Amino acid sequence: MQNHFDLFGLTPQFDLDLAQLERAFREVQTQVHPDKFVSAGSAEQRVAMQWATRANEAYQTLKNPLKRASYLCELHGIGLEAESNTAMPTAFLMQQMEWREQLDEARGEHAALLQLEEQIDRARAAQLQQIGQQFTLTAYPQAAQLIRQLMFLEKFADDVDHALDAH
């Protein structure tokens, strides 16, 4: 079975040209969109629907850096084991605790929440850059560790967003 990159004719890599991904997705969609198979038999319609669904899933995976990174690890036989492998470097855990305290103190203070959001955005960008470097080095286990950390950052970013929405 084709992987997501093959489906769109892309090289399996972390750094993707998102405009190229979008073009490839649109091209695949025009070929397999169920509307093109309205007058076809039910088996052809079903296959077209399956391909359209697969293309949508592949596109959603590849356009999101976290999902794309996780998928690349899977392709190289490295599972994230996010549920069972929660070990994190001490410095990362200390930063998480500090940010949690900042979030608790910032609740209700819009400017402080925005400042915390900016910190998290910078941390996420740096984490994505480090993940990209690990993929360039084909250091998939190290990339997986960084991806697990990014998952924590994403969750915390959601918490900050919720605090901003509540404000």
Buried (B, 14 or more C-beta within 10 A) or exposed (E): EEBBBEBBEBEBEBEBEEEEBEEBBEEBBEEBBBEBBEEEEEEEBEBBBEBBEBBEEBBEBBBEBBBBBBBBBBEBEBEBEEEEEEEBEEEBEEBBEEBEEBBEEBEEEEEBBBEBBEBBEEBBEEBBEBBBBBBEEEBBEBBBBBBBBBBBBBEBBEBBEEBBEEE
